[in-house]
Amino acid sequence: MDFEDTPEEAAFRKEVRAWIDANAPKHLEAELRRANFGSSGVVSEDPIAAGKAWQKKKAEAGWACLHWPKEYGGAARTPIERVIWGQEEGPYAALSGPFTIGHGMCGPTVMAWATEEQKRERLPPLASGEEIWCQLFSEPAGGSDLAGLRTRAVKADDGSGDWIINGQKIWTSGAQNSDWGLLITRTDPDVPKHKGLTMFFLSMRTPGVEVVPIKQANGASGFNEVYFTDVRIPDTQRLGAVGQGWEVSLTTLMNERLSIGSGMSAGFPELFRFCMEAEVDGRPAVEDSSVRSKLAQFAVRQSGLKYTGMRAITALSKGETPGPENSIGKLVAGATMQDLSIYALDLQGQAGVLWDESSPQNGRFQSMLMRSPATRIEGGSDEILRNIIGERVLGLPGDIRVDKNVPFKEIPTSGKRK
């Protein structure tokens, strides 16, 4: 594992720093640095508009979607150069939050499966921040089993070749702000569940699409329910062959784990700063031996996350593709975030029940605690990630899947088979 920049990487890092210093929206820096987990922190102006403006400026200067080909709105840079940019963008990276799913998950899927015409039409507006994309995968009845989805797509009976879609998606991040979405549907219930799926992309303004924000425990509404009622889309908006949706979705999921697992913060630096400032029994909290012991435990987890991430960065630097070890990052970071925020609130005592500007760290730990359960579900639940790590990293035997070869329509929807 190599932790140092090559001469070429060091020169690129210097170039990035200079451009960001000259062009970043510094009037928003204070707000961005005070941001709680899950939000940009921008309140002085529309955060979506601010994000689009920053993305547009990056695109015009050749800094948007660095690793994408130039003809699709990118800069044809190397993967490691993209990592360096992410390290140097600092607090301004939060402005790009609305584009994370589009740039990190939807875009790569479209690039891998769409026609050349579709790529040149849809990808540049995504890269430049003109359009926002979402990922329409999870469903209420499916739980962690993506292949158990029930949203149906059937061919229209008028001979047009169009598809008619009915069903519901849930936990769709950013759907209320999205222009387009990747949609996976069931097109054949007579075959095993993984084989009867088909992937589409569609405008979120298509008639029959309804987005309903979900009010979360932290007061935000980042997740949504999305309903489809007789939604008609042309067959030209299909990605991959009919019945090939699972294979297409794996492209999305692979990029999702890389995007989430390699960049999630568990909050240790913030906890350490808080322990330096807070008091326990009239003394700085960090002087208490039990606090130092707990900090050491969190520091070990943080160190493990850092160096696991370094493996992926080193692979990128060598032109290699990181493997399923990125699931480790998300699994550990999500649980650590929850444990860490609970401990921070314990240290705050009765003040921990307050959540406003007077709260320590501007209510950061309250926000983390309210948001952390979602981090352990989105992008693959803890149980799914443990299976991936066990089977694909450790080489353990796979789970027994009794419904693997059963036609989807014959899979019971209750605990008993008739």
N, C-alpha and C positions, 0 to 999 in steps of 0.2 A: 504494500500500500504506500503510495507516494503522496505526501501532504504539501509539497512545494509546487509552485507554478513553474512550467517550462519558460524559457525566455520569451517565447511567442505568447504564451498565456499571460505572462506578466505585462507585456506590452499592450495586450488587448485590455487587461484590467485597468491599466493607466488611462487608456483611451475612453473606456466606459466611465470611469470616475470623472474625467474632465467634462464629458458631455452632460452627465447628470448634474454636476455642479453648476453648469451654465444654463441648464434648461428646466430643471425640476421646479414644480410649483411650490416654492419655499414658503409662500403665504399659508399653505396648508400643513406644513411640517409639524407644528405644535399639536394640532388636532390629531394628525396621524399617529404621533408618538403616544398620545393619551388613549388611543383606541382600545376598546375592550375586544376580547376574542369574538370573532364572527362578524365584525363590522369595521368599516374604514375609519370610523370616528369623526368623519366630516359632517359638521352640522351647520357651518356658515354658508353652505351652498348645496345644491342638489348633488349628492354623492355619485349618482349614476352619470350625470352630466360632467362632473369633474373627472370621473374615470374615463369617459369617452374622450374628453379633451386631452388627457395625458396619453392615452393610447394612440390617438391621432397624431400627436406630436412625435411620439416614438416611431410610428409608421412612416411619417414623412421623412424622418432622418435615417431610416433603415435599421431601427432597433426593435421592430415588432416581430414576434414569432421568429426569432433569429434562426432557428434550425429548419424552418420551412423553405422550400424552393422559392426563388424570386418570382416565378410566374404565378405563384399562389399567394403573394403578399408578404413573403418572408425575406430573409437575407442570405440564405444558403450558408449559414455559419455552422460550425461544428457543435455537437451536443455539449461539449465541455465549455464552449464559449457561452452557451445559453445558461449553464450553471453559474459561470462567473458573473454574468449580467444579474442573475437573481440574487447573488450574494452582495452585489454592489448597489442594487436599487434601493435597499434599505426600507424605510417607512413608506416610501412612495409606491412600493409593490402592492400595498393595500388598496390603492386606487384601481388596480387591475383585477380585483376580486370578482366583479361581475363577468369577467371573460375567462375565468379559470377553467370552467367546464368546457367552454367552446374551444379554447386554445389547447387544453391539455387532453381532452377526451373526444369531443365531437369532431374537431378538425382532423386529427389523425385518422379517425374512422372514415370520414368522407374522402380523405386523401388516398386511403387504401382501397376503397370499394366503389367510389363514384366514377362516372364517365369523365373523360378529360374536359368536356364542355361544362359539366356540372362543377368540377373542381375550379375552373377558371371563373365561373360565375359566382359561386358561393363562398369560396375561401378568402379572397381579398377583402370583402367587407367585414368578415369575421376578424381577420388579422388586424385591420385598421381601427377596430372598435366601433365601426358603423353599425354592426349587428351583434346581438347577443344570442347565444344558443343555450339550450338546456337538454337534459338527458331524461327521456320518458321511459323509465324501466320498472321501478318498484310498483307493486300493487297491494291492496289491502289483504287479499286472500293468499298472497304468495309468500309473505314473510321474507325469510332470507333466501328462499328458493326462487331465483329469477325464472327458471324454466317452468315454474308452476303458474305463470301468468295466464290471464283469461281474457284480456282485451282481444276482440276478434276483428279480423280483416277478411272480408269476403268480396269476391268479384261482383261488380254491379251487373244486374241482369239485363242491361240495355245494350250489351255488346260493345261498350266503349273501351273496355279494358281497365276502367277505373276500379279503385278499391273503396269499399264502404266500411268504416271503422266505428265500432261501438265498444265502450268499456271505460275503465277508470285507472288512472295512475295516482300514486301518492308519494309524499316526501320528495317532490320534484324541486330541487334547489333552483331559485331564481326564475321560475316559470313566469312570474308576474311581470318580469322585465325583459323576457326573451322574445326575439323575433322568429326564431326557428328552433326546431327540436328534433332529436333522434328518437324514433318511436319503434319499439319492438312489439310485435303482435303475434297472435296465434292464427295461422292460416289453415292448419290441418289438425283437427282433434283426433283423427283416426290412427295417428302414428305416435310413437313414444315422445314424451314431452320435449326433449331436446331437438327433435327432428322436425317438428311442425311449426317452427317459428320463422318469421320473415321481418326484416328490418326496413324501415322507411325513414325519410326525413320530410318534414312538413312545416309550413308557415304556421305560427301560433295564432295567426289571425284568420285561419281557415274557418268558414262557417261550421258551427257545431262544436268548436273547441271552447271549453269554459275553464277558467283558472280561478281557484278559490284558495286564497292564502290561509295558512294554518297559524293560529296564534300560539306561540311557544311560551314555555315557562319563563324564558328570559325577556319576554315582552316583544321580541322581534317576530317577524313573519318571513323568514328566509325559505321555509318549506311551503309546498302547495299541494293541494289536490287538483288533478286535471281530469275533466270529464270529456268524453268523446261521444257525441250523439249524431249518428248518421253522417259522419265526417267523410267527405269524398275527396280522394287525392288520386292523381294519375299514376299509372304504373311506372312512369319515368322517374318517379321519386322513390323507387325501390333501390336498396343497396344490397348487392348480392342476388343470388337466385332465390326463387320461392322455396322456402324450407331451409335456407342457409342462414337464417337469422342468428342461431346460436354461435356459429363460427364468426359472423360479423360482430356480435356482441363481445366476443372474447378480445377483439382488437380494442374495443372501448374500455373493457374492464382492465386489461393489461396496462393501458395508459393511465387509467384512473388510479390504480394502486401506486404507480410510479409518481404521479402528480401529488397524491395525498401523502403517501408514506415517506417520500424524500423531503417534504417541506413542512411537516407539522411541528409546531412548537409546543412543548409540554409545560412551559411557564416557569422553569427553574430560575432563570436570571431574575425574574420579577419577585419570586419568593425569597431569594437570597437578599435582594435589596430591602424587601419588607422586614426581614429578620434583623437587618442592620439598623433599621429605623425604629421598629416596635420595641415595647418594653414588656418584660415578664417579671412580676414581683419587684418592680422598681428598677430593674437593670435591663440593659439592651438584651433583646431576646437571644442574640447570637452567643451571649456569654453563658447561657443555660446549657448544661451538658446534654439534656434530652433533646433540645432544639438542634444542637450541633450534630447529634447522632442521626436525627431525622433528615437534616440537610445532607449529611453524608450519603444516606440511602438514596435520596433523590438525585444527588450528584452522580452516583454510580449509574443510575438509569439514564440520566442525561448523557453521560459519557458513552454508554453503550449505543444510544441513538445516534450520537454524533459520528462514531466510528463505523457503525453499520451504514450510515449515509455516505461516509467517505468511500466505502467499497463501491457504491454505485457511481460516485463521482470519478473514482479512479478508473472504473470500467469505461465510462464515457470518455475520459481523457485518452484512453487507448483505442477508442473507436469500437468498443464492445457494447453489447446490449445487457443492461442489468437484469438479473434474474428475479425469481419470486421472493428473494430476501427483502424486497421493499414492503412486503406484507408485515414483516417484523416491526418496521418503523411505525406503521399505523397502529398495530396491535398494542405495542408498548406505550406509545405516545398517548393514545386515547385513555388507557387505564391510568397512566401517570398523571395526566391532566386532572382527572377526577379525584384521585387520591391527594394530589398536591393542593387543589383548591379547597378540599374539605379540611386539610390540616391548617391551611392559612386562615380559614374562618374560625377554627378552634382557637388559634392564637389571638384572634381579634376579640374573643369572648362575646359578651352581649352585643358589642358593636357589629358583630358579624351578621346580625339579622337585618341591619340597615343596608340599603342599596341606593345610594345617591352620590352626588359629587363630594359629600363630606366623608364618604367611606375611604378607608386606606387604599392607596393605589387607584383612586377614582372608581372603586367598585369592580376592579378587574377580576378579583377572585370570585365574587358573587356571580359575575357574568360567566366566568369559566365553569363554575359548578352547574349553573343552569343549562349551559350549552354542551357540557361534556358527555352526557348520555347519548346525544345525537352523534358525537364523533365515534362512538363505539358501535354504531349501527350503519351510518352512511359509508359508502364505498366498500361494503362487506362487513358483516357483523363479526364480533370477536370469534364466534364459533366457526364461521366460514374461514377466517384468516388462519385459525389454528389448524384447520384441515389442510389448507394450502401449504402451510409451513411444514406440517407433519408429512404430507405426501410428496411435495415437490422439492422441499429443502432437505428434510431428514430421510426421505426415502421409505417412510413407514407404509404399511399396507393401507389401502384406501378403505373408506367407510363402506359398509354393506348398503347397497341401494336397491331395495326390493322393487321399486317402481321403474327401474332403468329401462326395461324392455316392454313395459305395459303401455298400450295405447292411452293417450291422455284422457280420453273421455271415460275410460274404465277405472281411472284412479279415484278412489273414494274421497269424498270431501269431508268425511267425519272419521272418527277413530275406528269405526267398524266397517268391515267389508260385507256387503250383502251377499 
